[in-house]
Amino acid sequence: MKLNTILTLFFAMAILFASTNDGPVTVVSTGTVPFVVSFNTADGAGEDGVNDLNEASGNFADVEDDDYDRPTDDTTTNYFIMDNILQCIDFDANHAVVVSLTKSSWVLPGTYNTSLPVDATLRKNTGGTDVNQFFVKVNVTDSGYSSVDDNEGLVAQSSFGTNYTGLSEAQTTILLGGSSSHGVEDGQFDVDARVIFDWLLDIPGDYTVNLTLTVVEG
Protein backbone atom coordinates (compact mmCIF):
# COMPACT_ATOMS: atom_id res chain seq x y z
CA MET A 1 0.00 0.00 0.00
CA LYS A 2 2.77 2.40 0.92
CA LEU A 3 4.65 1.50 -2.27
CA ASN A 4 1.60 2.29 -4.41
CA THR A 5 1.17 5.62 -2.64
CA ILE A 6 4.81 6.54 -3.15
CA LEU A 7 4.70 5.63 -6.85
CA THR A 8 1.49 7.60 -7.39
CA LEU A 9 3.00 10.66 -5.71
CA PHE A 10 6.19 10.35 -7.79
CA PHE A 11 4.34 10.27 -11.09
CA ALA A 12 2.14 13.16 -10.02
CA MET A 13 5.20 15.30 -9.24
CA ALA A 14 6.85 14.29 -12.51
CA ILE A 15 3.81 15.48 -14.43
CA LEU A 16 3.63 18.68 -12.37
CA PHE A 17 7.27 19.65 -13.00
CA ALA A 18 7.52 18.46 -16.62
CA SER A 19 8.18 21.21 -19.25
CA THR A 20 5.16 22.43 -21.22
CA ASN A 21 7.16 24.85 -23.49
CA ASP A 22 7.02 24.02 -27.23
CA GLY A 23 9.95 26.36 -28.03
CA PRO A 24 12.43 27.54 -29.01
CA VAL A 25 10.91 29.13 -32.13
CA THR A 26 13.19 30.73 -34.74
CA VAL A 27 11.96 33.18 -37.37
CA VAL A 28 14.37 33.69 -40.28
CA SER A 29 14.11 36.91 -42.34
CA THR A 30 16.15 37.07 -45.50
CA GLY A 31 16.19 38.71 -48.92
CA THR A 32 18.22 40.99 -51.17
CA VAL A 33 17.92 44.70 -50.34
CA PRO A 34 17.41 46.64 -53.58
CA PHE A 35 19.10 49.83 -54.71
CA VAL A 36 16.99 52.67 -53.28
CA VAL A 37 17.24 56.35 -54.13
CA SER A 38 15.05 59.25 -52.99
CA PHE A 39 15.10 62.73 -54.45
CA ASN A 40 11.75 63.46 -56.09
CA THR A 41 8.59 62.58 -54.15
CA ALA A 42 6.23 64.70 -56.17
CA ASP A 43 3.04 63.08 -54.84
CA GLY A 44 3.74 64.14 -51.24
CA ALA A 45 3.26 60.55 -50.02
CA GLY A 46 5.46 58.19 -48.04
CA GLU A 47 7.82 58.81 -45.15
CA ASP A 48 9.64 61.49 -47.10
CA GLY A 49 6.58 63.31 -48.40
CA VAL A 50 8.36 66.51 -49.46
CA ASN A 51 9.26 67.20 -53.08
CA ASP A 52 13.05 67.24 -52.85
CA LEU A 53 13.70 68.31 -56.44
CA ASN A 54 12.55 71.70 -57.69
CA GLU A 55 12.40 72.36 -61.42
CA ALA A 56 12.36 75.87 -62.92
CA SER A 57 11.59 75.75 -66.62
CA GLY A 58 13.12 78.47 -68.76
CA ASN A 59 10.71 80.80 -70.56
CA PHE A 60 12.11 81.88 -73.91
CA ALA A 61 9.42 84.55 -74.10
CA ASP A 62 11.64 86.45 -71.63
CA VAL A 63 14.57 86.66 -74.07
CA GLU A 64 15.63 90.27 -74.68
CA ASP A 65 18.36 92.20 -76.45
CA ASP A 66 20.85 91.78 -73.60
CA ASP A 67 20.74 88.02 -74.11
CA TYR A 68 22.06 88.46 -77.66
CA ASP A 69 24.87 90.76 -76.51
CA ARG A 70 26.16 89.51 -73.18
CA PRO A 71 29.96 89.66 -72.83
CA THR A 72 31.88 86.46 -72.25
CA ASP A 73 31.49 85.04 -68.76
CA ASP A 74 33.01 81.70 -67.84
CA THR A 75 32.77 79.82 -71.16
CA THR A 76 29.64 81.47 -72.56
CA THR A 77 28.93 84.57 -74.67
CA ASN A 78 25.54 85.97 -75.69
CA TYR A 79 23.32 83.79 -73.51
CA PHE A 80 19.91 83.52 -71.86
CA ILE A 81 20.17 82.74 -68.13
CA MET A 82 18.25 79.90 -66.47
CA ASP A 83 19.58 79.67 -62.92
CA ASN A 84 18.47 76.77 -60.71
CA ILE A 85 16.77 74.96 -63.55
CA LEU A 86 17.15 71.98 -61.22
CA GLN A 87 17.59 72.28 -57.46
CA CYS A 88 17.80 69.20 -55.26
CA ILE A 89 17.46 69.89 -51.54
CA ASP A 90 17.59 66.29 -50.27
CA PHE A 91 19.27 63.48 -52.20
CA ASP A 92 19.50 60.05 -50.56
CA ALA A 93 20.80 56.75 -51.90
CA ASN A 94 21.88 53.51 -50.25
CA HIS A 95 24.75 52.77 -52.65
CA ALA A 96 26.97 54.35 -55.28
CA VAL A 97 25.02 56.50 -57.74
CA VAL A 98 25.48 58.01 -61.18
CA VAL A 99 23.55 61.22 -61.92
CA SER A 100 23.26 62.21 -65.59
CA LEU A 101 21.70 64.89 -67.78
CA THR A 102 20.44 64.57 -71.32
CA LYS A 103 19.50 67.48 -73.57
CA SER A 104 16.90 66.79 -76.22
CA SER A 105 17.02 67.99 -79.80
CA TRP A 106 15.45 71.39 -80.40
CA VAL A 107 11.99 72.26 -81.65
CA LEU A 108 12.59 75.41 -83.73
CA PRO A 109 10.60 77.98 -85.71
CA GLY A 110 9.61 76.70 -89.15
CA THR A 111 11.83 79.22 -90.95
CA TYR A 112 14.89 78.69 -88.75
CA ASN A 113 17.87 78.68 -91.11
CA THR A 114 19.88 75.48 -90.70
CA SER A 115 22.22 76.18 -93.62
CA LEU A 116 23.25 79.79 -93.09
CA PRO A 117 27.00 79.97 -93.82
CA VAL A 118 28.17 80.86 -90.36
CA ASP A 119 29.92 78.93 -87.63
CA ALA A 120 27.93 75.67 -87.36
CA THR A 121 28.35 75.62 -83.59
CA LEU A 122 25.98 78.59 -83.41
CA ARG A 123 23.10 76.57 -84.83
CA LYS A 124 20.52 74.77 -82.77
CA ASN A 125 19.76 71.27 -84.09
CA THR A 126 16.45 69.49 -84.51
CA GLY A 127 18.06 66.09 -84.85
CA GLY A 128 21.81 66.41 -84.86
CA THR A 129 24.13 66.92 -81.95
CA ASP A 130 25.09 70.39 -80.78
CA VAL A 131 27.28 70.98 -77.76
CA ASN A 132 27.59 74.76 -77.94
CA GLN A 133 23.99 75.86 -77.43
CA PHE A 134 22.86 74.57 -74.04
CA PHE A 135 25.37 74.90 -71.19
CA VAL A 136 25.05 73.78 -67.57
CA LYS A 137 27.05 74.19 -64.39
CA VAL A 138 26.62 71.96 -61.31
CA ASN A 139 27.02 73.25 -57.78
CA VAL A 140 27.20 70.70 -54.94
CA THR A 141 26.31 72.41 -51.65
CA ASP A 142 26.28 69.23 -49.53
CA SER A 143 27.97 66.01 -50.63
CA GLY A 144 25.75 63.82 -48.47
CA TYR A 145 28.85 62.28 -46.89
CA SER A 146 30.51 65.38 -45.51
CA SER A 147 30.70 64.04 -41.96
CA VAL A 148 33.12 61.37 -43.20
CA ASP A 149 34.70 62.34 -46.54
CA ASP A 150 33.32 64.83 -49.07
CA ASN A 151 35.26 63.08 -51.83
CA GLU A 152 33.08 59.98 -51.39
CA GLY A 153 29.82 61.90 -51.44
CA LEU A 154 28.29 63.67 -54.43
CA VAL A 155 31.09 65.02 -56.61
CA ALA A 156 30.67 66.96 -59.88
CA GLN A 157 32.32 65.24 -62.84
CA SER A 158 34.42 66.51 -65.73
CA SER A 159 34.27 70.33 -65.88
CA PHE A 160 30.63 70.61 -64.75
CA GLY A 161 31.59 71.73 -61.25
CA THR A 162 33.90 74.52 -62.37
CA ASN A 163 32.67 75.78 -65.75
CA TYR A 164 29.55 76.02 -67.85
CA THR A 165 29.82 72.94 -70.04
CA GLY A 166 27.85 72.20 -73.21
CA LEU A 167 25.42 69.30 -73.32
CA SER A 168 24.77 67.12 -76.35
CA GLU A 169 21.90 64.73 -76.95
CA ALA A 170 23.92 61.95 -75.37
CA GLN A 171 23.33 61.06 -71.72
CA THR A 172 26.17 62.74 -69.82
CA THR A 173 27.33 62.05 -66.27
CA ILE A 174 27.38 65.17 -64.09
CA LEU A 175 27.65 63.66 -60.59
CA LEU A 176 28.99 60.54 -58.90
CA GLY A 177 28.42 59.69 -55.27
CA GLY A 178 28.66 56.94 -52.68
CA SER A 179 30.66 53.73 -53.07
CA SER A 180 30.31 49.95 -52.95
CA SER A 181 30.28 50.16 -49.14
CA HIS A 182 28.14 53.23 -48.41
CA GLY A 183 25.51 55.58 -49.81
CA VAL A 184 24.80 59.28 -49.46
CA GLU A 185 22.27 61.10 -47.27
CA ASP A 186 20.90 64.65 -47.34
CA GLY A 187 22.96 65.57 -50.39
CA GLN A 188 22.20 68.91 -52.04
CA PHE A 189 23.01 70.28 -55.48
CA ASP A 190 21.69 72.66 -58.11
CA VAL A 191 22.07 73.05 -61.86
CA ASP A 192 22.31 76.43 -63.62
CA ALA A 193 21.78 76.62 -67.38
CA ARG A 194 22.56 79.08 -70.18
CA VAL A 195 21.28 79.02 -73.76
CA ILE A 196 23.23 80.79 -76.49
CA PHE A 197 21.39 83.34 -78.68
CA ASP A 198 22.73 84.65 -81.99
CA TRP A 199 21.42 87.71 -83.88
CA LEU A 200 21.73 86.05 -87.29
CA LEU A 201 20.16 82.69 -86.51
CA ASP A 202 17.84 82.85 -83.52
CA ILE A 203 14.77 84.43 -85.09
CA PRO A 204 11.41 85.02 -83.35
CA GLY A 205 9.25 81.95 -82.89
CA ASP A 206 8.68 78.95 -80.67
CA TYR A 207 11.72 77.23 -79.19
CA THR A 208 11.56 74.09 -77.05
CA VAL A 209 14.26 71.94 -75.49
CA ASN A 210 14.03 69.28 -72.77
CA LEU A 211 16.49 68.50 -69.99
CA THR A 212 16.24 65.03 -68.43
CA LEU A 213 17.83 64.04 -65.10
CA THR A 214 18.61 60.33 -64.72
CA VAL A 215 19.84 58.48 -61.61
CA VAL A 216 21.12 54.90 -61.71
CA GLU A 217 23.13 52.68 -59.42
CA GLY A 218 26.88 53.10 -59.74
N, C-alpha and C positions, 0 to 999 in steps of 0.2 A: 504494500500500500504506500509506504513511504517512497519507494523507488518510483512508482507511477507518478506520485505528486511532484517529486524532484524533476523528473523528465518533462512533465507537463509545464512546469515553471520555466525550465530551461528553454524549451521551444517557444514559449510565449515571449520571453526576453529577447530571443534571437530575432523573432519577427518584429518586435518593438524597436530594436536598434538597427535593423537592416536598412541600407540606403534605399531611398525612393527617388533619387535624382537620375533623370535620363541623360544628363549631359556627359561630357562637354559638347557644346554645339559650335561649330565653326562656319562662319559665313565668309566666302571668298569673293572679293570684288576685283575684277580685272578688266582690261580693255586698253586700246591704244588712244591716247589723248590726241586730238587733232590739232592742226595749226589753227590758232584763233587770233584774229586781229580786230580791233575796235577803233573806229575813227569817224564813223558817219552814221549815227542812229537817227535818221531823219524822221522816223515815225514817233519818236518820243517814248517808245516802249522799252521794257527790259530794265535791268539794274542800272545801266548807264543810259538814262532816258534823254540825255541832252544831245543836241546836234553838235558834234565836235568839229565838223568841217563846214566852214562858211565859204560860199561861192559868191563872187561879185562879177557878174557878166559885164564885159565892156559894151558901151553903147556908141557905135560909130556915128550916130547922129550928133554927138558932141564934138566931133572933129572940127577944128578951126584952123585959121591960117598959121598960128604958131606951131601947130603940129607938122606942118610942111617945112618949117624953117628953123627948127630947134638946132642949136649948135651941138657938136659932138660931146656926149657925156658917156663915160665908160666906153662901150663899144658901139653905141648907137648914135645916129644922126637923123634928124627929121622924123620924129616918132610921136605916136599917140600913147599916152600913159594909162596903164591899167594896173594900179597898185593893188596888192592883196586880192588878186583874182582868185586865189585859193588861200585860205587861212585855217590851219589845223590847230586847235587849242588843246587837244587831248588825244594823243596817238598811243595806243597800247598794242603790244604783240607778245606772244609767248615764245617766240623763236626769232631767228634771223629773218629780216625782211628786205625786199627790194621794192622801192617806190619809183614808178616811172611816169613819164608824161608822153602823150602822143598828140601832135597837132594834126587836124584833118586837112584835106585839100580845101581850097577856098571856093565859095559861091560868090561870083562877081557880076557886076553889071553886064548886060548883054552886049554892049559896045566896048567893053574893056579891050584894049589893044594888046594882044599877046605876041605881036611880031614887030612892035616898034623898035627901030635899030638903036637901042640904048643898052646899057649894061644889063644883062639878063638877070642879074641878082636882084634888080629892082622890081622885077615882075612877080606878082602873086600868081600862083598856079592853081588851076582847077583839077589837075590830075597828076601833075609832075611833082617833083620834090624841090621845094625851096627852103633854104636854111638862113636866108637873110631878110626875112619879112616879119617873123614872129619870134621875139626874144624873151627869155625868162631869166630871172635870178632867184635863187633859193636862199632863204635866211632861216637857219636853225636857231631858235631862241632857247630851247631846252632839248638836250639830246635824249632824254628819257633814261639815261644811265649815268647821270652826272655825279651821283653820290659815290660811284665806283670809278668809272673811267669814261670820260666824254668820247674818247676815240672808239669806244665799243657801243656807243649809242647811235642815234641818227647822225649821219655825216653826209654832207653834200658831196656829190661826185663830180669828176672832171672839173670844169671851170664854173659850174653853176653856182657855187657858193661865193665866188669872188667877182664874177663878171656876168653881164647880160650875155646869154649864149643862145644862138639861133636853134630853133627846133625844126626838124623835118617831119615827114609823115611816118617815119619809123618810130617805134616805141623806144624811148630813150631813158635810161636810168638816171635819176636825179639824186636819190638818197639810198644809202644802205644803213642798216642798223641791226643791233643784236648779234648773236653768234650761235654756234651749235649748242652752247651750254647755257644761254640766257636770252631773255627777250628785252623789251623796252617798255617803260611805263611813264605816262604823263609827258610824252614827248610833244614838242610844239615847233611848228615851222610855218612859214608863209611863202607864197610865190608871187612875185611882181612880174608884170608883163609889159612889153612895149611892141607896138606895131609900126613899121616903117610906112611913111606916106611920101609920095613923090609927085611933084607938080605935073609932070608930063603924063604919067600913067594912071594915077589914082583919081579917076573922074567921079563925079557925083553918081549915086546909085546905091543899091543894096549890096552890102558886104557881109558875109557870114563865115565864121571859122569856129571850129570846136576844139576844146582842150580836154583831154581825157586823162584822169589820174587812175593808175593801176597799182595795186599792191599784191604781191605774191610772196610766198615763202622763199627765203634765201638758202 
